[in-house]
């Protein structure tokens, strides 16, 4: 990812940091190369979107290159294997879309500060995910393929993480096996992971075939120990996230994962497990810079600092920092950190670069040459005005666009599955090292005690602390990114056969502004299925039906498009349709959002929606 000539991390004062970020916002991401076409990006911009680092650190790059599948002697990165998770592949053996190489100095980091060979420095290359892994779609129809940058991916994050953990554990188990046959997987992994691939060959030995290696008995011991430390961390994360609910393709409980990571990073001795059991669809990103509220429940606000002819959106900076924390970022929350903040792997300058690049991304236009032309839309526009426009605008309009938030209240006909919003205001855990810290980090008198606290607040504090270490005074602006939780619901703690009805009642009674869902503008909506915030309705045609008539279960996983129904095909014969979505499960409900459109008006409305 291209950056300004002076790195934000190297600046000595916040005023210079703000100026540099302003220049990044004004100048970064430009290219003289021709645009790819329908969404306005050049090939360079697209590549930067696919591979720009945010500071995510899943595992060392050398380990990923060496890792085999848990139950086979095949590379974990084998294209067929990666396709199982619906990752989008890139040509020439490059890492998949959204896999970014990170070279953070790990001196002040924690879980990713691993050493596995003699003489190793502090800037080993790691690989992690960036936003494009979950926000890049692809549509196929009659042998043609359309890439939708900024659109929802079909990536199944849940089974991907499970497969990574299983592969790491199988490798470690092989390293501890008592016979040569049992150690075969380990020996292959160690030989590759300890190979010398750089030009310096520091600490390396040259082999008779002229190649270089660090594969010694001592380094193998270090490698096995480092592997065990990474596995132990992943086990702790999994213990907090554990849920019987299967996400399926195109969904993840991002807040659940982020909140639980915060619980771990704060250093609490016994963090409270909060099951990540409310997965949501990956939202489309091509107009988010215009919205005043972000995330499905509006927990993040746009907060723009005008800088010359441009602006820095510190709200977006905070939102993306939270994403990095949830997806393999590394944050060290220290007691009494003060203005020094929390050391982290977050690349704040690149977060701003990626966010700025999104401002030039256009919504995909209906490809009439592939799907057929759309007829007259005047009738559909009238139906939209009568049934949809009170909540949804066809285009985001001026910026910042004031997004309609639909409260989830008792008896509201527009209520849908409540659990993402409810979890966001009920999840709590011990503050750990945050105890004694100002809840607003820099201002106010309220401080964390040793008592459990809302994790949403702890996330905001952690983000501000991480930003303090990266940007100095600009963190005071980042404090605007999260809504205050002035009315936290009562959390029922007594034992009961099923606490969910009691918890949901507490969420309704709280009257929190976060107990709501975002009704966003609908530009490019045709390319963003499945629909509703939790992906519980397969097509736009099904969404316009009364809730009782929508499919109660359907197949997902294919990229084959259904232009008549506007969404991915649900046919059992469509290639890749291997996960059955069950709307009867908590977190999966498809109720609500009944628009009252007459059946005879649905075709006209669909034609209009295709053109947005």
MOKATA-V758517 format. One record per pair of residues at least 24 apart in sequence whose C-alpha atoms are under 6 Angstrom apart, sorted by the first residue. I is the first residue (numbers start at 1). J is the second residue. If there is no record, write none. Layout:
# MOKATA-V758517
i=I j=J
i=I j=J
This chain:
# MOKATA-V758517
i=1 j=48
i=1 j=52
i=8 j=349
i=9 j=470
i=14 j=471
i=14 j=472
i=14 j=473
i=22 j=307
i=25 j=356
i=26 j=310
i=29 j=357
i=39 j=361
i=39 j=362
i=39 j=364
i=50 j=97
i=50 j=98
i=50 j=132
i=51 j=98
i=51 j=100
i=52 j=100
i=53 j=100
i=53 j=102
i=54 j=346
i=54 j=347
i=55 j=345
i=55 j=346
i=55 j=347
i=56 j=128
i=56 j=129
i=56 j=324
i=56 j=328
i=56 j=329
i=57 j=126
i=57 j=127
i=57 j=128
i=57 j=328
i=57 j=329
i=58 j=127
i=58 j=128
i=58 j=328
i=59 j=126
i=59 j=127
i=60 j=125
i=60 j=126
i=60 j=127
i=61 j=125
i=61 j=126
i=61 j=127
i=62 j=193
i=63 j=193
i=66 j=189
i=66 j=192
i=66 j=193
i=67 j=189
i=69 j=167
i=70 j=166
i=70 j=167
i=70 j=170
i=85 j=155
i=85 j=156
i=85 j=160
i=86 j=154
i=86 j=155
i=87 j=155
i=97 j=133
i=98 j=129
i=98 j=130
i=98 j=132
i=98 j=133
i=99 j=128
i=99 j=129
i=100 j=127
i=100 j=128
i=100 j=129
i=101 j=126
i=101 j=127
i=102 j=126
i=102 j=127
i=114 j=226
i=116 j=222
i=116 j=223
i=117 j=219
i=139 j=559
i=140 j=559
i=140 j=560
i=140 j=561
i=141 j=560
i=141 j=561
i=150 j=284
i=150 j=285
i=150 j=286
i=151 j=284
i=152 j=282
i=152 j=283
i=152 j=284
i=152 j=528
i=153 j=250
i=154 j=249
i=154 j=250
i=155 j=249
i=155 j=250
i=156 j=248
i=156 j=249
i=156 j=250
i=191 j=215
i=240 j=273
i=240 j=274
i=241 j=275
i=241 j=276
i=242 j=275
i=243 j=275
i=243 j=277
i=249 j=557
i=250 j=281
i=251 j=279
i=251 j=280
i=251 j=281
i=252 j=279
i=252 j=280
i=253 j=278
i=253 j=279
i=253 j=280
i=257 j=326
i=258 j=326
i=259 j=455
i=261 j=326
i=266 j=333
i=266 j=432
i=266 j=433
i=267 j=432
i=267 j=433
i=268 j=430
i=268 j=432
i=271 j=429
i=271 j=430
i=272 j=429
i=278 j=419
i=278 j=420
i=278 j=587
i=280 j=533
i=280 j=534
i=281 j=533
i=281 j=534
i=281 j=535
i=286 j=361
i=286 j=362
i=286 j=363
i=290 j=399
i=290 j=400
i=290 j=401
i=291 j=400
i=291 j=401
i=292 j=400
i=292 j=401
i=292 j=402
i=296 j=517
i=296 j=518
i=297 j=421
i=297 j=514
i=297 j=516
i=297 j=517
i=297 j=518
i=299 j=482
i=299 j=483
i=300 j=481
i=300 j=482
i=301 j=481
i=314 j=478
i=315 j=481
i=334 j=433
i=335 j=433
i=340 j=469
i=341 j=465
i=341 j=466
i=341 j=468
i=341 j=469
i=342 j=465
i=342 j=466
i=342 j=469
i=363 j=524
i=364 j=524
i=377 j=608
i=380 j=604
i=380 j=605
i=380 j=608
i=387 j=595
i=391 j=519
i=392 j=519
i=392 j=520
i=392 j=521
i=393 j=521
i=394 j=521
i=394 j=522
i=394 j=523
i=395 j=521
i=395 j=523
i=396 j=521
i=404 j=519
i=405 j=516
i=405 j=517
i=405 j=518
i=405 j=519
i=406 j=516
i=406 j=517
i=407 j=516
i=408 j=515
i=408 j=516
i=409 j=508
i=413 j=592
i=414 j=592
i=414 j=593
i=415 j=592
i=416 j=591
i=416 j=592
i=417 j=589
i=419 j=587
i=421 j=515
i=422 j=507
i=427 j=454
i=427 j=455
i=428 j=452
i=428 j=453
i=428 j=454
i=428 j=455
i=429 j=453
i=523 j=612
i=524 j=612
i=526 j=610
i=529 j=567
i=536 j=588
i=536 j=590
i=539 j=565
i=539 j=566
i=539 j=567
i=540 j=566
i=541 j=565
i=546 j=594
i=547 j=591
i=552 j=583
i=553 j=581
i=553 j=582
i=553 j=583
i=554 j=580
i=554 j=581
i=555 j=579
i=555 j=580
